[in-house]
């Protein structure tokens, strides 16, 4: 099978999968409606952009369609950025200020109107023959790359902060939302590097590599779209966002210092830590796999911010590690208890509050330098 036929085949499959998944996201009954709609929009525009593999050789007679396809691709990264925000922040809502994200699309459309959208048939032929040299086209590619770089950095910053807030406020180690978004962003970064390479060689004498790069891009797009479907099938309840108003502990400490409150004395802090540790030991709230700092704050009757500062700043542990330490201590007691020797490692990890074997093994080795099996046999 030659490259053009192969490329058309995988592109057709990719577009079909993306549109099918988009239709599913728009119609499925779920509480994640906003994030699903944003992701569906992202998939549909990406599928439309991939249609260039079919229409690229016809744009001399369909110039307006091809220019529109090019410019609308400038909405892909803004929508992906909004999607990441919607997944990371459970309270995220679209606001009028988000309309500013379409400014590059509007500017580029205005740039293309005089010589492209309003071009006559004769002018369209000239544009087709000199497409790569047109200033408007070069402007589009430069703007697209700058926009991509801006949003990809912004997304990684959002994910970094989301992970830190999650560790400081939650104990469920199965943070699939972060893994999903991080992996997807990395895949897009790799794919975009190949697209950038393709755009670069378009302006060189190595045009022979264009077909090969197109096949690689099409194959990667197919792999990613299949991965989307597998993720959706295996993780129907994938997303769990955090409140966007949550501050990282260092931000909360700075905020507290700016307020006129007197800082607690070291003896008061030591007393609070002692009461907290006593409560956790006696009442074992860590046995709840989805325990959050908000829930623990209610149990110990302490404001969330104060409890977060106490654990993350004064005890110098993430809430995630603070709770897991008690879970591991409980697991160690069970592993050394002869009367519970018949319990499997899987039964023990569920009993102490973990929800996956990999996260339990990682945490156990971090605290003991041994695997659970090694510790039981030692």
Buried (B, 14 or more C-beta within 10 A) or exposed (E): EEEEEBBEEBBBBBBEBBBBBBEBBBEEEEEBEBBBBBBBBBBBBBBBBBBBBEEEEEBBEEBBEBBBBBBBBBBBBBBBBBBBBBBBBBEBEEEEEEEEBBEBBEBBBEBBEEBBEEBEEEEBBBBEEEBEEBEBBEBBBEBBBEBBEBBBEBBBEBBEBBBBBBBBBBBBBBBBBBBBBBEBBEBBEEBBEBBBBBEEBBEEEEEEBBBEBBBBBBBBBBBBBBBBBEBBEEBEEBBBBBBBEBBBBEEBBEEBEEEEEEEBEEEEBEEBBEEBEEBBEEEBBBBBBEBBBBBBBEEBEBEBBBBBBBBBBBBEBBBBBBBBBBBBBBBBEBBEEEEEEEBEBEEBBBBBBBBBEEBBBBBBBEBBEBEBEEBBEE
